[in-house]
Amino acid sequence: MHPKKSLGPDEGLSALLHQSSAQGHLQGVSTSAHGPRISHLFFADDSIIFCQATTEQCSHLEQLLDIYEKASGQQLNREKTTLFFSRNTPPDIQEAIKNRFGAEVIRQHETYLGLPSLVGRSKQNTFRALKEKLDNKLSGWKEKMLSQAGKEVLIKAVAQAIPIYTMSVFKLPDALCDDLTRMIRKFWWGQKDGRNKMAWLSWEKMCAPKEKDGLGFRDLKNLT
């Protein structure tokens, strides 16, 4: 016989949410038209729970959280709890749920772990901060007398690393990748009298490995 494995606090809450979702008490979100519904996501000490913005489902969620709190000894931190509603949720329902949970509504511009909490239709606007951050780095380097070897190290270690963290979670638009690449390419070739110098080699060839006569730069679009 194999002894039963006891569930940890997160596993216990996950089991409660899965059961409620299977029984139809909570309705999660679908990733596609025929895809499975997601009732929750856990990350480190944070949890994201999906359900319909109705008084019935919110009441049931409160009951589950109450069971979880009593069983685990942990308690929901309402000061750090935020809500997000779809645009179809009536204002009165939003206000009622907000008061019920004692939580604030998350805003479009807020970030979580350095990443945008919400991504709207225009990804260019959502990830505009990446271009601004890269431009600030490149502008600071332009004032220094750097050799090509120095530029290569900065591009590989810093400039191209700036979007990597975001790209590990989100797929960036090709147009944004092109903009970031264009900025890095201009920095590499430099300027003279306020005008960009001629690029003597295509970026595609510069991204080739050094053993193939390239410089080993990263093609950002291939990383998405």
N, C-alpha and C positions, 0 to 999 in steps of 0.2 A: 504493500500500500504506500502511496505517496501522500505525505501530509499536505493539507491545504495551505496554499500560500496566502498570507494575509495581505490585504490591499493597503497601499499607502494612501495618504490623504488625497493626493491628486487623482489617483486611480479610483478612489471611492467616489469623488465628485464626477469623474468621467463616466463611471458606471451608472450613476443616477441620471445623468444627462442623456446617455445612450438609451436607457430604458424608457425615459419619458418621451424621447423622440420616436422610438419604436412604437410606443403606445398612442402616439398622436397628440400627446399633451403639449409638446413643444414642436414647433416647425422651424427647422433651420433654413439655411440658404443653399441653393443649387449652384454649382460651378458652371453648369451648362444645362441645356434644355432637357437632356435625358440623363444627366449625371446624378450622382448621389447627393443627398443633402448633408450639410455640415452643421452640427449642432454646437460645436465648440472647438477652440484651439487653445493649447497650453504652451507657454514659453517661459522657462525659468519660473519666476514667482508671479507671473502675470497670466491672466486667463481672458479669453474672448468668448463670449456666449452669444449665439444667434437665436433669435426667436421673433415671432410676429409682435408688432406693437399693439397688443390688445390687453385689456384689463385681465382677461381670463389667463392668458399665457404668462403675464407678469406675476399674477397671484401664484400660479403654479411654480414659477421660477423662485419666488420668495420662499415657498414651502421647501423646495429642494435645498436652497441655501441654508435655511434654518436647520434642516436635518444634518447637512454637512457640518455646520458650525458646532452643533451639539455633539456629533460623533467624533470630530477631529480636534475640537478645542480651539480651532482657528476661527477667525472672524473676518468678515468682509470689511475692508478699509474703505468706507464710503467717501472719505476725503480724496482718495486716489482713484475712485471709480468714475468713469465717464460713459456717456450714452451717445449713440449715433442713430439717427432716424433717416429713413428714406424720405425723399421729397414728397411722397404721396401720403405721409402720415399727417393727419389734421393737427393743427396747433394745439387744440384743447387736449387731445390724446397725449401729445408730447409733454405738455405741462403736467398732466395728471401722473404720467409715468415718472417724470423728473422728480416731482414732489414725493412720490411713493418710495423711490430709491434714495432720495436725498443726494443726487449726483448731478454734475454739470453736463451739458451737451458739448461734445467735442467739436472743435472748429476746423475749417478746411486747412488753415495755415499751420496747425500744430504738428509737432513731430514726435516720434517715438524711437528712442535709441538712434537719433540722428537721421531717421528716415521719415518721409511724409506719412502721416496717419491715414490720409485719404488721397486718392489719385483721381482727379477729374478727367473730363474728356480730353483736355489739352495737356498731354504729358510734357510738351515743351515748356509750358508755364509752370507745371508742377516741379520739374527738375531744373528750373532756371538757375537755382542756387549753385548747381554744379558748374555752370559756365562762369558765374561770378567768382566762385572760389578759385577756379583754374586761372581766370584772368588776373586775379590778385597775385597769385603765385608767379605767373609769368612776368607780370609787370615789375615785380620786385627783382627778378633775376635779370631783366633787361638792362638794369642800371649797373650791373656788374660786368667786369671784363672776364668772360668765361671762354675757355677753350672748347673745342668741339667735344673733347673727352668729358669735360665738366658738364656740358649740356646733355650729353648722352646719359650720364649718371642721374642727373636731376629729372630728366624726362622719364626714365625707366623707374626710378625709385619713388618719385613724388608725383609728377604731372599725370602719368598714366595710372597711378594708383588711386588718385582722387575719385574717379567714378567706379572703381572696382567694387567697393563696399556696397554701393547702391545697386550695382548690376548683379550682385549675388542674390538680391531679392526681387528686383524689378527688371523687366525687359525695356531698355531704353529705345526710343524711336531712332531709326536709322538717320534721320535728319539731325538729331541732337548729337549722335556719334560723329557725324560728318563735321558738325560745327566744332566739337572738341578736338577732333583730329586736325582741322584746319588751323586752329589756334596753336597747337603744338608744332605743326609743320612750319608755321611762320616764325615761331621762336627759334626753331632749329636753323633755318636758313638766315635769319637775322634781317636787319634793315640797314639802309644807308641813305642818309639825307631824308629820313622820314618815309622812305619808300621800301617796300619789301624786295629783298634780293631774289634773283631767279632761282627756282628749284631745279637743280641739275639732275635730280633722280626722282622717279615716281615714288609715292609713299608705299605702294605695293612692294616695290623692290627693297625699300628700306625696312620693311617688316619681315623680310626674309632672314633666315638664320645667318650668322656671320660666316659659317662654313660654305654658304652659298652666295657670298659676296654682299650680304645684306648687313643691317645693323641690329637686327633682333628686336625692333620695336613691336609693340602689340597692335594688332588691328582690332579696334574696339568693337566693331560690328560682328566680328567672329566670336566675341566673348559673351554676347547676349544670348 
